[in-house]
Amino acid sequence: MDKTPGQAFIEKYGREKIPFGMMTVTNNAGGGQPVSMANLKAVSELYRSHGIPFFIDAARYAENCYFIKLREKGFECKPVKEIARELFSYADGMCMSAKKDAIVNMGGLLCMNDESLFANVKNELILREGFPTYGGLAGRDLDAMAVGLYEGLDEAYLS
Ligand SMILES: Cc1ncc(COP(=O)(O)O)c(C=O)c1O
């Protein structure tokens, strides 16, 4: 089988030149179209096979998961929350503008599984925004985000 452009790119530049991969769900560059689970899984496998961390820009992850439920075979009967769990299981980290699917006025998230990467990010954060416990936001805004993350997955709301 022919190599995909992604495979060819990674083989050309390698792990040293590619610190991480990122996929945006839904796909802004493609007019906001959803990414299928099969596509996301294949991309994740490609990055992971080269030892490159794979992150998701998850601003509209709930909408994307709802489209997976509506359109992708095998997901029709799964709750959107379960689909979201599977989606994130293929990633090593994620960032998210919470102003979309966490339905808040301000704020976002940056999460990762790798503890040493997290330690580095935390140190950078102190220089730029403050200690991680500040959350970069008022407690009131963090509270709203915690609620919004649940409400954004509500299937009646999504429909
Ligand atoms: C996919 C995606 N990522 C990031 C952002 C940036 O969000 P913010 O305005 O909260 O910085 C946007 C904004 O629309 C977005 O659509």
The ligand as a Gaussian input file, in Angstrom:
#p B3LYP/6-31G(d) Opt

LIG

0 1
 C      -10.106000      24.201000      17.474000
 C       -9.795000      25.482000      18.201000
 N       -8.720000      25.515000      19.006000
 C       -8.410000      26.638000      19.683000
 C       -9.160000      27.780000      19.575000
 C       -8.748000      29.005000      20.346000
 O       -9.631000      29.296000      21.353000
 P       -9.510000      30.557000      22.304000
 O      -10.180000      31.686000      21.617000
 O      -10.247000      30.173000      23.570000
 O       -8.061000      30.818000      22.575000
 C      -10.278000      27.785000      18.739000
 C      -11.110000      28.992000      18.594000
 O      -12.085000      29.030000      17.882000
 C      -10.611000      26.602000      18.039000
 O      -11.666000      26.555000      17.230000

